[in-house]
Amino acid sequence: GGSELSHASGKGADLYVTGDIRHHEALMARSLGLALIDAGHFNMERAAMHVFADHLRDRFKEMGCDIIVEIFKDESAPMRYLANKA
């Protein structure tokens, strides 16, 4: 997502939401005065997956295909953040 920071800033964006940002790109966002949300790769894909699945269902139905589109509901993010219990 970091490759579009300059473009977003040039268009007047105040906030940039991405699922994957590197350290130096985050520093660039700061220098551009651009607020940044790194929602995580898994979370961004998971949110979009429902829209994509709905689109596929509609297209298959329009084409007369009897295809079931499901999203695996038990999938979880591979990254875990643990609270410090100290």
C-alpha positions in Angstrom: 0.0 0.0 0.0 2.9 2.4 0.5 3.5 2.9 -3.2 0.5 5.2 -3.4 1.2 7.5 -0.5 2.6 10.3 -2.6 -0.4 10.0 -5.0 -2.9 10.1 -2.1 -1.2 13.1 -0.6 -1.1 14.9 -3.9 -4.8 14.4 -4.3 -5.4 16.1 -0.9 -6.0 13.0 1.2 -5.8 13.5 5.0 -6.0 9.8 5.8 -4.5 6.7 4.1 -5.9 3.3 5.0 -3.9 0.2 4.0 -3.4 -3.4 4.8 0.4 -3.4 4.5 2.8 -0.6 5.2 6.5 -0.7 5.7 8.5 1.3 8.2 10.0 3.8 5.7 6.6 4.3 4.0 5.1 5.1 7.4 7.8 7.7 8.0 7.0 9.1 4.5 3.3 9.4 5.5 4.3 11.3 8.6 6.5 13.7 6.6 3.7 14.3 4.1 1.3 15.1 7.0 -0.8 12.1 6.1 -2.6 10.2 8.9 -2.1 6.5 8.5 -4.1 3.4 9.4 -2.4 0.0 8.9 -5.4 -2.4 9.4 -3.4 -5.5 8.6 -3.3 -7.6 5.4 -5.6 -10.3 6.7 -8.3 -7.9 8.1 -8.4 -5.9 4.8 -8.7 -9.0 2.7 -11.3 -10.5 5.0 -13.5 -7.4 4.8 -13.3 -7.4 1.0 -13.9 -11.1 0.7 -17.6 -10.8 1.5 -18.1 -8.2 -1.3 -16.1 -10.4 -3.7 -18.1 -13.5 -2.8 -21.4 -11.7 -3.2 -20.3 -10.5 -6.6 -19.3 -14.0 -7.7 -22.7 -15.4 -6.5 -24.5 -12.8 -8.6 -22.4 -13.4 -11.7 -22.8 -17.2 -11.5 -26.5 -16.8 -11.1 -26.7 -14.5 -14.1 -24.8 -17.1 -16.1 -27.1 -19.8 -15.0 -24.4 -21.7 -13.2 -25.3 -23.7 -10.1 -22.1 -22.9 -8.1 -21.9 -22.4 -4.4 -19.6 -19.7 -3.1 -18.7 -19.9 0.5 -16.2 -18.1 2.8 -14.4 -20.2 5.3 -15.6 -18.8 8.6 -13.0 -20.4 10.9 -10.0 -18.7 9.3 -8.1 -16.5 11.6 -5.3 -14.0 11.2 -1.9 -15.5 11.4 -0.5 -12.6 13.4 -1.5 -12.5 17.1 -0.9 -9.6 19.5 -0.7 -10.5 23.1 -1.1 -8.2 26.0 1.8 -7.9 28.4 0.6 -9.7 31.5 3.4 -8.3 33.7 
